[in-house]
């Protein structure tokens, strides 16, 4: 059936578009996080968790230079 084949083609196109949109959204979030890190550098608070105020681990900052939260807060383990 031709309709089925076309529907499959359109489904693949929809999935590809969704993946592109998700990637764009993720890039926008990283850009916002980098902007915040630049603010934190100016405030001399780089390396301090935005949630709990505790230091962000050195290993985390080496892995994700733009990290704004410690591992525990990022995972949802701290409450303010």
C-alpha positions in Angstrom: 0.0 0.0 0.0 1.4 3.3 -1.0 -0.3 5.2 1.9 1.5 3.0 4.4 4.8 3.7 2.8 4.2 7.4 2.7 3.0 7.3 6.4 6.3 5.6 7.3 8.3 8.2 5.4 6.4 11.0 7.2 7.0 9.3 10.5 10.7 9.1 9.9 10.7 12.8 9.0 8.7 13.7 12.2 11.2 11.7 14.3 14.2 13.5 12.7 12.6 16.9 13.2 11.9 16.0 16.9 15.5 15.0 17.3 16.7 18.3 15.8 14.3 20.3 18.0 15.5 18.5 21.1 19.1 19.1 20.2 18.4 22.8 19.6 16.7 23.0 23.0 19.6 21.3 24.7 22.0 23.8 23.0 20.0 26.7 24.2 20.1 25.4 27.8 23.9 25.0 27.6 24.2 28.5 26.3 22.1 29.8 29.2 24.2 27.9 31.6 27.4 29.3 30.1 26.0 32.8 30.4 25.3 32.1 34.1 28.8 30.7 34.7 30.2 34.0 33.2 28.1 35.9 35.7 29.3 33.7 38.5 33.0 34.3 37.5 32.3 38.1 37.7 30.6 37.6 41.1 33.5 35.4 42.2 31.1 32.5 42.9 32.2 30.1 40.2 32.4 26.6 41.6 29.6 27.3 44.2 26.4 25.4 43.7 23.4 27.7 42.8 21.1 25.4 44.8 22.7 24.7 48.1 25.7 27.1 48.2 28.2 24.3 48.7 31.3 23.9 46.5 30.9 22.0 43.2 33.4 19.2 43.1 36.6 19.8 41.2 36.0 16.6 39.1 32.5 17.8 38.1 33.9 21.2 37.0 36.6 19.4 35.0 34.0 17.3 33.3 31.3 20.0 32.9 33.0 23.4 33.1 29.6 25.1 32.9 28.1 23.2 35.8 25.9 25.3 38.0 24.9 22.7 40.6 26.8 20.1 42.6 26.2 16.4 41.8 23.7 16.0 44.6 21.6 19.0 43.7 21.7 18.1 40.0 20.3 14.7 41.0 17.6 16.3 43.1 19.1 15.3 46.5 19.3 18.6 48.2 16.5 20.7 49.4 16.9 24.4 50.1 
